[in-house]
Amino acid sequence: MNLPTAAGKPAERLKKLRDDFVSHLPGRIGRMREVLGESAVHGCDCCRNEELQRLFHNLKGSAAVFGFDGLREIALEGEILANGCDDSTHCRQALGFAVDRLERAAAEIAGASVAAEGGEFLGFNLDHVGLPAAVDACGRLIYVCDDDAASLDQLVTQVACFGYEVRGFPDTAALERAIDGRRPDCVVMDIHFPDNRNSGTEFMAAINRRFDPPLNTVFISARDDFEARLHAVRAGGTSYFLKPVRSADLAAVLDEITHVQPVEPYRILVIDDEREVAAYHCMILEEAGMMTTRISDPLRALEALEAFRPDMVLMDMYMPGCSGTELAQVIRQVPSHFSLPILFFSSESDQRKQRAAMRIGADGFMVKPIDPVALVSEVAIRAERTRALRALIVRDSLTGLFNHSTTLYMLENAIAASDRNRTGLCYALIDIDHFKRINDSYGHRAGDQVIASLARMLKQHFRNSDVIGRHGGEEFAVIMPYASLDMAVARIDQLRTLFERVEFADGAQAFTCTFSAGVAQHVAGSSLASLFGVADRALYRAKQGGRNRVLASVSEAVAA
């Protein structure tokens, strides 16, 4: 599979693709002459006629993509002629003249400078296409301002447990100096200070008149009156929390405000026998932050789908060996790809043919040349919908983590990869201690808050290469590729010490929780059942040994 590199500035990459297209023109035109020669000897049969139409059609689309309008017009005329071709000498002569004109145009292009034709082509701007970016909580700066020293210390400590860099300030003067020195990602601001019951909102309103865009602000207060809430809204507050503040709820809001949730780049498979055009579209999508891979042979599509697991497919309609419409029907025959979005791109302007393509399983149709901004927007919309639908199937609704069956499937893949590449792999089972007691004492809503908070901490604490799942109830699983046993235990234990410091609340009553964990290291030849069993037994020993601890072991090297 051919994965384009991201090296080089867009204009430089575009110029190279355009130069490659020009260099391949003689070969493409030569093939047209071969097909015409075969037709003169054997007659203008259906297969040769279809190939000639496709050659003209593809050249028309590619020329349009790379800004060669003169070449595109000649190729369009040739396509129309080929479409109505009979076996007459006049028809073959007309097609021969079209090929002659293409040859002369190609020679002129090859001898001209880049600026001579299509100069406006070399550049596009995707700055205003707002795709989500992946951001970790680590390094996201939160300022907390509260004149109550005990409340301030408690809030700073709690928010830090969720992976944020947090600084506390007892008054607005100290906060203002800090803001002037380094802009935070969010300010958590009390409203009522000794000098004025609205000091917090008045201060943030004044600060935000100096900043564009204004600072993200969350207000906290013991006041629950309409006036306080209105002042908070007018000062640009995003949220409002009553004291005592539930740290888990505040962390959820901070996650949303600072975009902490990890967002994987959209994965797009591009299928086009026109290599330069495929590379061009891949480059546009990569510049917008997506991951792409491309194939030129449609017969390798199913193999590419399994290997790359894209969020959507972008394919040409006219390809040798298998047309785009035929390929879409083949893809739809595979149950796991039935809902995968397929977007056709082609220079085909016949709306009847476009609608026919849509009826057999395509989700959209874009005509070459495609505006880069429109391409990014269309692809992003469909890829996001795929992600949302997949999430309903493979993720737990409360935590957003992978569900039990998906986690086991991914563990099976991780074991295979570890054996194949001879790399480390550890698996951990985590169980919240005395969870039934939490539900019985504080209610199921409080229990859900504990589960959601631990899930959030897990997502922020581990690497993007790690897999985190909700194993069931109050139990979680973590798959850690490339990790040694000591490294895995240390990371789980670090999370354990953070989690036991988080305070939860049921009304005015606060409580804390702990968890126990068992960590297993995979060895070559051991099975999924063996790895899971070792982790489960280590977890059991941690529970029997007093809870709130992490124990480890190594899986048995017994084949499945």
N, C-alpha and C positions, 0 to 999 in steps of 0.2 A: 504494500500500500504506500502511496506517495503522500507524505505529510510535508506541506510547504513550510519552509523556515520563515521566521518573522524578521530575519536580518534585513537591514537596509531600509532607507526611508521609503515611504509610499511612492513618491515620484520616481525614484531610482528603480524600484521593483516594477512599476508600471512600464517604464521605458524598456526594461529588459524583456518583459512579456511581449510588448509591442514589436520589438526588434526580432524576437523569436518567431512571432506570427509572420512577419515580412520574410524572414529567411526560409520559412516553410512553404511560401506561396508557390514557387516553381514546382515542387513535388505535387502539390494539390492540383494545380492546373494540368500538370503532366498526366495525372490519373484521369482527369476529364478527357484528355485526348485519347488515352488508351481505351476508355469505355466507348467513345465515339468510333474509334477504329474497329472495335469488336462488333459494334452495331452495323457498320458498313459491310462487314464480312458475313455476319450471322443473322442480320436483321435486327430490328429494334424491339427485342422481346421485353417482356414485363420486368424481369430482374434487372437487366441493364438499364432500362428506363427509370426504375425506382432508384437505382444507385446514382444515376446522373442527377435526378431531382434532389436527392439527399446531398450530393456534393455541392450543387449550386446553393441549396438552402442553407447548409452549414456555413459556407463561405459568406453568404449574405449576412447571417447573424454575427459571425466573428468580425467581419469588416465593420459592422455597425458598432460593436462593442469597443473596438480599438480606434474609432473615429475616422475611418476611411470611407467617406460617403460616396465618392466616385466609384470605388470598387464595389460597394454595396449595391448601387444602382445597376451596374452591369450584371452582377450575380443574380439580382432579382429578375431582370429580363431573361437570363438564361433559365432560371427556375420555371418561369411562366412558359417558355418555349418547350422545355423538357416535359412539363406537365401535359401539354397537348400534342406531344410528338407522335407522328405516325412513321411509317417506313419509307416515306418519300425522300427523294434526293434533296428536294428543296428544304425539307425540315432539317436534315442532317447538315446541309450547308449553313443554315441559319444558326444552328447550335455551334458549328465550327467557327463562324464569325464571332459569336459571343465569347468563345474560348480565346480567340485571337485578341479580342479587346481586353479580356482579363489579363492576358500575358503582357500586353503593352502597358496596361495600367500598373501591373506589378513591377515591371522594369522601371517605370518612372518613379514609383514609390521607393524602390530599393536605392535609386540614385539620388533621391532627395534628402534634405535634412529633416530632422524630427519636427522642426517648426514649420516645415512647408505644408503639412497637412495634419489636421487633428491636434494642433498645438494646445487647444483648450482642454483636451482630454486628460492631460497629465496632471491630475490633481483632483481631490475631493475633500470635503470637510465633514467629519462626523461628530464634531464637538458637541452639537446640540442634541444628539441622539442619546437620551439618558438611559443607558443600560445599568442594571444593578452591579455594584462592585463588591467584591469580597473583602470584608474588614474584620479583623480580630478584635476582641475586647482588649487584649493586651496593648497598652500604649494609648488607649482612649482615656482622655483626661477629664475628670469630673471635679468641679469645685463645689464644696458644700459650705454654706454660710448660715450660722445659727448662734445666737448669743448664749444659749443654754449649753454649758460646757459638757454636761453628761449626755445630752441628746446629740450634740455634735460628734462626740467621740464614738458613740454607739453607731451612728449612721455611717461615719467614715469607715469604721471597722467592718460593718456589714456589707457595704457596697464593694469594698475591696475584695471580699470573699468571692465575688462574682467575676473577678478578673480585671477590674478597672484600676487605673491609676487614680487615686483619690487624694485630694488635699482639703483640709478643713480650715475655716476662718471664723473667728468669733465676732467680727464686725465688718461693716461694708468698706471701711477705709482700707483694711488689709486685703480684702477681696479685690478692690479696684486696682491696687498696686500689682497684684498677681495677674489680673486680666491684661493690664498694660504690658506686662512682661511676656506672657504666653496665653494665647487665646485657648480656652477650654472647649471641649466638645459639648459640654452641657454644664449649666449651673443649677444646683439644687439650693433654693433660697427660701429662708424663713420670711414670713410677712411682718410679724410683729416684733419690733425692737423697742428698748426702753424709751427712746426719744420720740417714737411715733408709731402708732398702731398700723400704719401702712408704709413703713420705711422700706421694707423689702421690695414692694411693687414699685414705689417711686424711684428707688435706686436703679432697678433693672430697666425701667422706662427711660431714665436718663442715659444709662450705659448704652442701650440699644439705639439711641439717636446718633451715636458715634460709630456704629458698626453696620456694615452692609455686606453680607446679610446679617441680621441680628443674631445674638447668641441664643442657642437653645436653652430654655429655662423651664424648670419644674418647681412649682411653689409648694411649700409645706407650711402648715399652720394648725394651731389649736382652734382657730376660728372657722365656723361653718356657716357664717352669715352671707347673704347675697352680696353685700357691699364688698367683702373681701374677695369673693370669687370674681366679681365684675372687675375690680382693680387688677386681679391676676390676668384676666383675659386681655385687658387694655394694655398691660405691660408686656404682652407677647408670650404669656405662659402657655406651654404645651399641655401640662397636666397639673392637677391640684390634689395633694394628699393631706388627709387629716392626721394629726399626731395622735398616738404614736404611729410612725410610718412602718408599714410592713415592707421589710427589705426585699422580699421576693417580688412583691408587686412593683416596687420602685425599679428593681433590676429589669423587669420585663419591659417597662416603659423606656428605660435607658437603652436597652437593646434596640428597641424600635427607633428611637430618636437618632441614635448614633450608628444605625445600620450594622449592628454587630453580627447578626445572623450570617453565617458563612454562605455565600452564593457561588456555586460552581459555574464556570463559564458554560454557556449553551454549546452543545456538541452537534455540529452540522456535517452531514455527509453530502458531498457534491459529486454527482455522476454525470460526466460529459466526455465524449470522445474528442472534443476540441480541447487539447491540453492547456493551451494558453488562456482560453476563455475560462476554463475551470480554475486555473491558478489565479486569474484576475478576480473571480467572484470569491474565492477562498481568501485572498488578500484583503478584500473589503471587509469581510466578516471578521477576520483576525484583527484588523485595525479597530473594529468595534468591540474587541475583547472576547470574541467567541473562539472556540476550538474547532478546527476543521480537519477533515481528511478528504482526499479526492481519489476517484478511480476513473479510468477511461474505458474500461471494459465492463459493460453492463452485466456480463455473465458472472462477474465476481461480486455482485451486489449482496447476495445473501451472506457470503463469507465476510464481507466488510461490515455488514449490519451486526453480525455476531461479535466481531472483534472490537468494533468501535462503539457500539451501542449508542447511536445518535439520538438527539431529541427531535430531529426532523431530517428529511431528505430533500435536497435540491437537485433536480435532474433535468437534462435536456429531453425534448420529445423525440428527436430524430437521431438515432444511433444505429450503427451497423450491427447485425447479428441479433439485435433485440431492441425494438422501439421503446420509447419511454412509457407509452400506454401499456404495452405488453409487460414491461418490467413492473409497473405499478400493480398490475393484476397478480403477478407472481408474488410480490411482496405481501399483498393482502391475503394470500392463501395461507401465510404463516400466522397462526393465532397470536403470537406475541408481538407481531408487527401490524395487527389489524387496525389499530388506532394511530399508528405513527403518521404524523403529517407529511404529505408529499407535495412539494411545490414545483410545478413545471416552469421552466424558462425556455423560450424559443423565439425565433423571429416570425413564427406563425401568427399572422394577423387575421386569419379566417375565424370569426367568432363561432361558427358552427363546429369547427374542429376543436376549438377551445372548450366549448360546452361538452362535446363528446368525451374529451379527455377528463373533464371534471366528473362525468357520470360514472366512469370506471374506477374511481377511487382517489383522484387528485383533490387536494384541498385548496389549490390556488393556481393561478397562471399569470406569469409576468412576461412581457414582450421585450426582447432584446432591441436596442441596448437598454439595460435596466439602470435607473437612477440609483446611485449607491445608498442614499438616505432611505429611499423607498425599499430597497432590498433589505437593509438592516432592520427596518421597522416591521416589514412583513414576516421576516424570519423570526424575529424576537417575539412577536405576538403569538405565533404558532408554537414556538419552542416552549414558551412560558405555559401555554395551555397544556402541552404534553407533560411538563413537570408537575402541574397541578393535578392532572388526572392520575399520574403515577403515584403521587404522594398519597392519594386516597386509597390506593391499593397496597402500597408497601410500607406506609408509615403509620405509627400510632397516633390517634387523634388528640390525645391529651398532651403528649410531650413533643411530637414532631419527630421522634426518633424512629429508626427502622423497627418494624414489628418483628415478632418472634420468628416467623417462617422466613422472612427476608434476611434476618440476621444469620440464621443457620445456613441459608444458601450462600451468603457472602463469606461465611466461615469456611465452607467447603471449597470455594474458589481460592480463598487465602491459603488454605492448606496445600492445594494443588500448586499454586504459585511458589510457595515456600519450598516444596519438594523439587520443583522444576529448576528454580534459580538458586537453590541451596542458601536461602536467606533465613534470618530469624523470624519467629512468629510467636507471640504470646496472646493468651486469651484469658479474660478476667470475668468473673461473675460477682456482681455487687448486690447486696441485699440490705434494705433499710431495717435497722434493729427495732424490734418491738413495734412493728407497724400497726398491728391489730390494736395495741394499746392506744396508739395515737388516734385511730379512728373512733375507738370506744370513748376516749376521754374528750376529744375536741371536735369530733364529727368528720364526716367524709369530705367535706369541703376543705378542711384543714389538711386532711391526708392527701388530697389532690394537689394542694399547694406545695406540700413537701416533695411529692413525686416530680412535679413540674420544675421545682427549684433545683433539685438534684440533676434532672435532665439538662437544664440550662447550664449548670456548672460543668457537667460532663462535656457538652458541646464546646464550651469555651476553653476547657483545660487540655483537651487532646488535639493532636495534629489533624490536618485535613486528610492525611493518608490513613488515619485510624477510622474504624467503623464502630459506631455506638448504636446499640439497640435496646429496646425495652423487652426484656425476656418474658415478662408477665407479672402482673400485679406490682409489687414493690421491688422487683428484681430487674437488674440491668446487666447488659453484656458489653464488653469492649474488646474488639479485635485490634491487635497492635502489630502490624507487619514490621519487619526489620528491627524489632526490639529484643534486647536481651532480657533474661528473667530479672536481673537486678534492676535494670532500667524500668521495666514494667511495674515492679513492686514499688519502686520509689515514686513513680508518678501517681499510682493509685493511692499510696499512703499520704502523699502531699495533698491530694484532693480530700482524703478522709479528715485531715486536720483542719482544712478550711471549712468543710461541711459541718463539723461539730460546733463551729463558732457561729453559724447562722441562726438567728432568732426568728421563730415563727410566732404568729399570734392568732388567738381565737378570741376576738373581742379585746378585752383588756388583759387577758391572760397570755403570757408569753411562754414559749417552750423551745427546747432544742432537740435535735435528733443526731443519731450516729448511724454509721453503716459498717458492715463487715464485708470482706472480699476474699475470694480465692483466686489465685493467679496460676495458670498452667503454661508451661513452655512446650511448644511442639517440637518433636524430634522426627527426623525423616523415617517414614514407614508407619508412623502411628496414624490411627484413623480419627475421623471427626468424633466418633463416640468415645474414643479413648481420651482425646483432648478435653472434651466436655466433661467426662466423668472425673478426670483428675481435678479440674477447676471446681467442680461441684463438691468433691470430697474435701478440698482445701477450704472451701467456704464453710462446710459443715464443721470442720475442726475450729475455724475462727469463731463460729457461733458457740460451740461447746467450750471454747477456751475463755469465754467472758465477753465476747462481742467487741465492736469498735476496734477491729484490728484487721491486718492483711496478712494472709499466709499464702505460701507458694509451693509448687511442686512441678515435676517434669513428667510429661505424658510417656506412656509405655510405648516402646518401639515394636508394636504388633500390627501387622497389616490388617486392613479392614476385611 
